[in-house]
């Protein structure tokens, strides 16, 4: 893609912190979590929001870690609103009481997404590694709705909780959510570390797909359901992040600007910081954003594939993790030479007894 | 829980909290933003959405558009109702 054809990003994922009271074994954060002492301060995030709005970003997703662990969250929400940004909070909910929900509504937050780990409290709390999480999440959802904010429930699904999918859908409706994301675990980072403990069987997946189709019909106008088939049972890859450096940018707690939240797993890439260079320049010119942008970098069979501008080659981090090369065809694609091994791993691991979780903890030395 | 919305002639549509219609100065186009989604509505959709102000009825919106585009009123009313129902099903329009 030429610089002239480059569009500005639509959305910014602002990872305010990697601190989190939960320890979910499929966390999307990198294995090497960033220490609190390295987090950008309030003024730096405000400047990032200014630069993002000027660059053309429309939506900012405040994420983490757990973004409500930041004491200045309300200040940042208000700042985003002042710059005309649509703000979304991606949260576990466990730190949100009534006062907190009201304060965020007053600061002009546009939308809240609360993740849940399943339906039955004990099983869900075991996945979260946090006793009482499910009860706190239900309370948080009620506070969010009472404060007048629209709510999405994000339900992360895997072999242990797919049997609860009907109950999860009913719970989302009861909690007053207008939208539900039935999110199969993505097997990167922590998820890949725990793949055998989480991978569903093909039969489980097919049943889930049927349940979602039925619920969509039944709940039209009540609940919108987003659903994505997990890569391991797919024939074609997803357009990860809508294509590398095309729609989204991600900023890590310490200010590194990434094309996706897992990009730092790719070796030999240098990610620039908002502390050193204007965001617009990083988006447009940095080597990291240019590396896999567009279609020029693609190997065959991607390069001549008629889907190359639909899936943009899939996920670079998954290509690295499973094919050993970030520039390879995503093994989720049936045309990848690694696809058969990927599908076989899913069949094998999902049929075997589940190993224990490796919980997400800050025990891996941070870079 | 949220109740399903049935759009009728006397319904008064509005954009609920979390849905925002705005002109994107940088890209020179209208955008409709909803939770984790950005739509680019066409010209007619923008005309309809701009009138979803929590005051005008579906009937009144259809009348205004029929007059503006000098189109048969019934056709416009049917199109407007259909479109608002579709948006209501997506949770983007409330009454």
Interface residues (C-beta under 8 A of the other chain):
Chain A: X7 X8 X10 X11 X56 X58 X59 X61 X84 X86 X88 X110 X111 X113 X148 X149 X150 X152 X173 X174 X176 X177 X178 X179 X220 X221 X222 X223 X224
Chain B: X1 X2 X3 X4 X5 X16 X17 X18 X20 X22 X24 X26 X27 X31 X33 X35 X36 X38 X88 X89 X90 X91
